[in-house]
Amino acid sequence: MIDPKINILFASIPADGHFNPLSGLALFLKQQGHNVRWYTGSSYRSKVAQLGIPFYPFLKAVEINQNNIDELYPERAQIKSAISKIRFDIRNLFLKNINGNLEDILDIKLHFDFDVLVCDSGFMAFDIVQELFNTPAVVLGIAPIPEASIDLPPYGLGLLPGNGMIGRLRDSLLRSTIPRLLFGDSTRCYNDIIRPYGLPQIKDSIFNMIVRKPALFLQSGVPGFEYPRRDLHPNVRFVGPLLPARLRNPPVFYFAKFCANYEKTILISQGTMDNKNPQKLIIPSIEAFVNSNYFLIVATGGQHTASLYNRFPHENILIVDFIDYNSALPYADLFVSSGGYGSVMLSLNHGVPVLAAGKHEGKNEIVARIEYFKFGVNLRTESPTSAQIRKGAEKIWSDPQYKMNVKKIKEQFAEYAPFPLCERNIIDITKSYEVNKLGNPAKVHHRSS
């Protein structure tokens, strides 16, 4: 039996770490004949156009991205605690936009009767859309699974699972206190938002809601990059690494000959969100290896490229705005990173260990898993010294366990066909909702007065 072609609305937070992991799947679904459209911030109009997908911009919703976040929320830059920044981001970057997102999608629905909403895990309006339209929401996990577990410490702290009786007791005590004390305000804020729509209040944390409320939660990655737990919600499906769309064959990596002339090649990136101050990671990384027999490839994300080039004109250092990771990583021996989930997936997909210095935007949970599974070294700071970076690299290269572990996760990645697997899940859940719609029509599509 030939599967029907369905109308799919993609929705994403206007940030590279939320948009890019969805782009490959959106392009694939379009190529399979599905009617795919995308709703996100206006700054992503050209990227959506490159995919050949119709675009709907944020109108009532406020676009918050890496370029304007400091202007919209200048106080955010002064927040030093990772937990405090997560609390701030949940409330101001994600929850506050729910009403605007819903109003925009109400208008979209008049012109595009989508069968399913596919969104990233930061798009918090998914549950209201699902409930009001009786239309399935499929959330794509583009970070470690945030759901609470009896086997783990609370999400957001960046803690490794406790060992032994004392470690398990610590985790149990933290689970009973931390979610309510640190993230209870997020739950109250969400309940205040959904109350006018007549939806039932949530008692769980926002982290649990993201996983348990959608029709499906498709997790980018594999079980080998997630802590073992006995109580994973049945909504969750691992689908392999969701990598960005490739619109053409990988470009020729013209610097391969340089790599061959050096003992090792190191790819260095501070990411796209927190890359305005290169002193955090880029400069100490360069200084750590500047006088070594290593070839350094530094991707600045378009920040301070010229000044860095003038400061480090050495023959063994390549400084560029952007580099095609898929072309460069096959030649790399190490990826020095701020710990973004997408770039870590790419690195492991090429069998390259990670030296990670992430802390904010939930990166503490990503780098903790890198440490736990020994896929690299967690530097435990977002501003490491050159000595710390050098020591971390030497630790990775001197212990064969890192190379072996990265090889194993690469092989596990290869066992998955992410895009066809996602398509199968999306079609199946859409069919099940179509059956239920006969007896459960959509609810009122506006807030009560």
Helices and strands as residue ranges (DSSP letters): E 7-11, H 16-31, E 35-40, G 42-44, H 45-50, E 55-57, H 69-72, G 74-78, H 82-89, I 90-94, G 95-97, H 98-111, E 116-120, H 126-133, E 137-141, H 164-194, G 195-197, H 206-212, E 216-219, G 223-225, E 236-238, H 256-260, E 264-269, H 282-289, E 294-299, H 305-311, E 317-320, H 325-328, G 329-331, E 334-337, H 341-349, E 354-356, H 363-372, E 376-378, H 386-398, H 400-414, H 418-437
